[in-house]
Amino acid sequence: MGNTYTQLYIHFVFAVKYRASLIDETWAERLRQYITSIVQKQEHKIIAINNMPDHLHLFVGLNPNQAISDLIRIVKSDSSEWINREGLTHGKFQWQQGYGAFSHSRSQVSKVANYIANQQEHHKRKTFLEEYQQILKDFNIEFDEQYIFKLPE
């Protein structure tokens, strides 16, 4: 792609279906490695990845040759297929429908990567729902409570 230059940093957030705490620490690192390989095969640059039992944060340098929605569809479908094939959960594993995608400037890359790396500490003080709502507010994104990641009913 001659004369095309981009600098696109996207922070993705997505949750396990019904916000179930299914990502176990015994295989979480394998999941992060698997998702990293998916992102790299799609020709994007992985900057940071981390998870909690019920959700995952992914920070990438986006290749503009692929739509954000296509990348996340592939990441979620391939990783859930892998989790099920490996038998890592009791019953069928699925990611919740939808995701958050937030763009950042070059000057914010280290800050966002550190934020993602420190998820376990961060969630000692704030729930995922509180965290996600705060991100939406920080980006001035209007949202309807019924459509954001909720606690299971």
C-alpha positions as CSV (number, residue, x, y, z in Angstrom):
1,M,0.0,0.0,0.0
2,G,2.2,2.9,-1.2
3,N,2.0,6.2,0.5
4,T,-0.3,4.9,3.3
5,Y,0.9,5.6,6.8
6,T,-1.1,4.9,9.9
7,Q,-0.8,4.9,13.6
8,L,-3.9,3.3,15.1
9,Y,-3.9,2.1,18.7
10,I,-7.1,0.3,19.8
11,H,-8.0,-0.9,23.3
12,F,-10.6,-3.7,23.1
13,V,-12.6,-5.0,26.0
14,F,-15.0,-8.0,25.9
15,A,-16.6,-10.3,28.4
16,V,-17.4,-14.0,28.9
17,K,-21.0,-14.7,28.1
18,Y,-23.3,-13.8,31.0
19,R,-20.1,-12.4,32.7
20,A,-19.4,-15.9,34.0
21,S,-16.0,-16.2,35.7
22,L,-14.9,-19.0,33.4
23,I,-11.3,-18.0,32.6
24,D,-9.3,-20.0,35.1
25,E,-5.8,-18.9,36.1
26,T,-4.5,-22.4,35.3
27,W,-5.0,-21.8,31.5
28,A,-5.3,-18.0,31.3
29,E,-1.7,-17.6,30.0
30,R,-2.4,-20.1,27.3
31,L,-5.5,-18.2,26.3
32,R,-3.5,-14.9,26.1
33,Q,-0.8,-16.6,24.0
34,Y,-3.5,-18.1,21.7
35,I,-5.2,-14.7,21.2
36,T,-1.8,-13.1,20.6
37,S,-1.2,-15.5,17.8
38,I,-4.6,-14.8,16.3
39,V,-3.9,-11.1,16.3
40,Q,-0.5,-11.5,14.8
41,K,-1.7,-13.8,12.1
42,Q,-4.2,-11.1,11.2
43,E,-1.1,-8.8,10.8
44,H,-1.8,-6.5,13.8
45,K,0.7,-5.7,16.5
46,I,-0.1,-6.9,20.0
47,I,0.8,-4.3,22.6
48,A,-0.8,-5.7,25.7
49,I,-3.2,-8.4,26.7
50,N,-4.6,-9.4,30.1
51,N,-7.7,-10.9,31.5
52,M,-9.8,-11.4,34.6
53,P,-11.9,-14.5,35.1
54,D,-14.9,-12.8,33.4
55,H,-13.4,-10.4,30.8
56,L,-10.4,-9.6,28.6
57,H,-8.5,-6.5,27.6
58,L,-6.6,-6.4,24.3
59,F,-4.5,-3.5,23.1
60,V,-3.3,-3.6,19.5
61,G,-1.5,-1.5,16.9
62,L,-4.2,-1.9,14.2
63,N,-3.4,-2.7,10.6
64,P,-5.9,-0.6,8.5
65,N,-6.4,-3.5,6.0
66,Q,-8.9,-5.2,8.3
67,A,-12.0,-3.8,9.9
68,I,-12.1,-3.7,13.7
69,S,-15.3,-5.7,13.7
70,D,-13.7,-8.4,11.6
71,L,-10.7,-8.7,13.8
72,I,-12.8,-9.0,17.0
73,R,-15.1,-11.5,15.3
74,I,-12.1,-13.7,14.5
75,V,-10.5,-13.3,17.9
76,K,-13.7,-14.2,19.8
77,S,-14.8,-17.1,17.5
78,D,-11.3,-18.7,17.2
79,S,-10.5,-18.4,20.9
80,S,-13.9,-19.7,22.1
81,E,-13.5,-22.6,19.6
82,W,-10.0,-23.4,21.0
83,I,-11.3,-23.2,24.6
84,N,-14.1,-25.7,23.8
85,R,-11.8,-28.0,21.7
86,E,-9.3,-28.1,24.6
87,G,-12.1,-28.8,27.1
88,L,-10.9,-26.0,29.4
89,T,-14.4,-25.3,30.9
90,H,-17.3,-27.4,32.0
91,G,-19.9,-26.9,29.4
92,K,-19.7,-24.6,26.3
93,F,-17.6,-21.5,26.5
94,Q,-18.8,-18.3,24.7
95,W,-17.8,-14.7,24.7
96,Q,-20.7,-12.2,25.3
97,Q,-22.0,-10.4,22.3
98,G,-20.5,-7.0,21.7
99,Y,-17.3,-5.4,22.7
100,G,-15.7,-2.1,23.5
101,A,-13.1,-0.5,21.2
102,F,-11.3,2.6,22.2
103,S,-8.7,4.5,20.2
104,H,-5.6,6.1,21.9
105,S,-2.9,8.4,20.8
106,R,0.8,7.4,20.7
107,S,1.4,9.4,23.9
108,Q,-1.0,7.1,25.8
109,V,0.4,3.8,24.7
110,S,2.5,3.2,27.8
111,K,-0.3,4.3,30.1
112,V,-2.9,2.0,28.5
113,A,-0.5,-1.0,28.4
114,N,0.3,-0.5,32.1
115,Y,-3.4,-0.2,32.9
116,I,-4.0,-3.5,31.1
117,A,-1.0,-5.2,32.8
118,N,-2.3,-4.3,36.2
119,Q,-5.8,-5.5,35.9
120,Q,-5.6,-7.9,38.9
121,E,-4.6,-5.0,41.2
122,H,-7.1,-2.6,39.6
123,H,-10.0,-5.0,40.2
124,K,-9.3,-5.2,43.9
125,R,-10.8,-1.7,44.0
126,K,-13.3,-1.6,41.1
127,T,-15.7,-4.1,39.6
128,F,-15.6,-4.8,35.8
129,L,-19.0,-3.1,35.5
130,E,-17.6,0.1,37.2
131,E,-14.5,-0.1,35.1
132,Y,-16.4,-0.4,31.9
133,Q,-18.8,2.4,32.7
134,Q,-15.9,4.6,33.6
135,I,-14.2,3.9,30.3
136,L,-17.4,4.8,28.4
137,K,-17.8,8.0,30.4
138,D,-14.1,8.9,29.9
139,F,-14.6,8.6,26.1
140,N,-18.0,10.5,26.2
141,I,-19.8,7.5,24.9
142,E,-23.5,7.6,25.6
143,F,-24.8,4.1,26.6
144,D,-28.0,2.4,27.5
145,E,-27.6,0.4,30.8
146,Q,-29.5,-2.6,29.2
147,Y,-26.8,-3.0,26.5
148,I,-23.6,-2.9,28.5
149,F,-21.9,-5.8,30.1
150,K,-24.0,-6.6,33.1
151,L,-23.8,-8.9,36.1
152,P,-25.6,-12.2,35.5
153,E,-29.3,-12.1,36.5
